[in-house]
Amino acid sequence: MKKRVKAFILVVLFFITFSQFKVYANSSLTEPRVDINTNKEWTVKFNIELKSTTVNNTNIKVMDKNNVEVPVVITQGSDLSTIIISPRVSGYNPGETYNLVIGTGLQSISGKSLSSPASLEFTTINEYSDGTSYSGLPKITSSKFEYTPLLSSQYQGFLVSSDTSNVQYRVFVNKQSGESGIYTELTKGYTTAVDGKLTALSTLSSGTNGEKYKVIIYVKRQGVTGAHKDVNTDYDNYIVNYFRCVGSVNNDNNEYVEYGITLDDMVQKQFNSYCKPVFVETNVMDNAATKNQIKYYVNPDNFLDGYGKYQFLKLTYSEGITVDDLNSYLKGKGIFEGMGQAFLDAAKENNISVAYLVSHAMLETGYGTSKLATGGAVDDSDNYVYGEPVYNFFGIGATDDNPLINGTEKAYAEGWFTPEEALSGGAAWIASQYINNPEKNQDTLYKMRWNPEDPGEHQYATDIAWAYKQIPNIVNGIKAISSNSNTALKFEIPKLK
């Protein structure tokens, strides 16, 4: 009698989600995939039923570009021949390459092993996500925070609504200064919102200088297991948002200025800006920011503590910092070592805060070591592209499409052929274009980044965290540079409707 042996093969179904639509396509595992949604669930269909005990994270893995395993959830589908690989909490990183690997330990129900390993390389789209939107399941339509900022003594309230009645919610937070994959639950399992509000069961740490928290609010049908799952919980859909926890609010030397625009309108204008807002969290420089990410950084109320408020520091010149202070601070700072007099002269001549000018130069040049700070772009023969070195200390003209080439071109056009010329010329450019521009009046880091007078227009940077990222250098600079406490500090804080 002839014996027939079934081959153990697999077919992969890629469920690619765009908004409310799903596209189904058969494909080989050998073909790399690009522009994959960060919340992608892979569904793998086999031609034979699988042994359930082998459908696990040992035999099915997702590895990142550094060959580090990503914490995904492996489940069996509605039939025994299908497996589902659900992404890690809040999705994969945007703009990164991963490998889905299926090992030979996976077995058919009769105990036959996969004949050889299979893998699929996929690269995610350059966009962050504010959550999921699986059709036919309840979705969170609105989420706000009771406290902005949250004080470390307060229990945060989450004001939520859904497009479906009879739903339950579950809330987890991740402290952004800690490990990215570690989440703390603020509810006790799934719970029902009371008058549209969920209240955290514990307070949170504000750290030394305030803490940013990423919050994930899950929703599912009441009394039903969620249709999807990650390492936190089962769920139908979820939303991602952000808030800041501080020890106290600091009102010293604050001036509040009202703007005739709501926070939501401000966010929408920034989101629609012709210069795409990006969030530079990893080495990928062009990952598009989400509305909730923008809202976190554009909302002045998040930064009213004694540290965060430095993005509202008035950037005009004030006395109190000496050449000796500057040279002491600039020691070991690459090309800037010994340039204390040049910084002080540039600040005075252009009515710019010395601490800000130093801070900005440090941030843009990697403390005086970047290529733009040390001569600019070179050709294949390692010769300067313009035949001589040029210098650009403030990223002026260094647009995202090719910052080194464009920044070098700008420096050459401006005639910045010495470090002193680059410092003086760069300071003059910033002063005339932003800080002392009589029409724009963008004399704080916040106004340079967000321009509340005309949101989305004439903004210094595309990174949504740019103003906040300047704070450490400014705070440390003021402390380290100034030999006395006579430096007058004034803060102008926007009030949105």
Secondary structure as UniProt FT lines:
FT   STRAND          10..18
FT   TURN            19..20
FT   STRAND          21..27
FT   TURN            29..30
FT   STRAND          33..36
FT   TURN            38..39
FT   STRAND          42..46
FT   HELIX           52..54
FT   TURN            57..59
FT   STRAND          60..63
FT   TURN            65..66
FT   STRAND          73..76
FT   TURN            80..81
FT   STRAND          82..86
FT   TURN            89..90
FT   TURN            94..95
FT   STRAND          97..102
FT   TURN            104..105
FT   STRAND          107..108
FT   TURN            109..110
FT   STRAND          118..124
FT   TURN            135..136
FT   STRAND          140..145
FT   STRAND          150..151
FT   TURN            152..153
FT   STRAND          157..162
FT   STRAND          167..175
FT   TURN            176..177
FT   TURN            180..181
FT   STRAND          184..185
FT   TURN            195..196
FT   STRAND          197..199
FT   TURN            207..209
FT   STRAND          211..221
FT   TURN            222..223
FT   STRAND          228..229
FT   STRAND          234..235
FT   STRAND          237..246
FT   TURN            252..253
FT   STRAND          254..258
FT   HELIX           263..271
FT   HELIX           291..298
FT   HELIX           300..303
FT   TURN            306..307
FT   HELIX           308..312
FT   HELIX           323..330
FT   TURN            331..332
FT   HELIX           334..336
FT   TURN            337..338
FT   HELIX           340..350
FT   HELIX           354..365
FT   TURN            366..369
FT   TURN            371..374
FT   TURN            380..381
FT   TURN            385..386
FT   TURN            396..397
FT   TURN            400..401
FT   HELIX           403..414
FT   HELIX           419..430
FT   HELIX           431..435
FT   TURN            438..440
FT   HELIX           445..450
FT   TURN            452..453
FT   TURN            455..456
FT   TURN            464..465
FT   HELIX           466..481
FT   STRAND          491..495
//
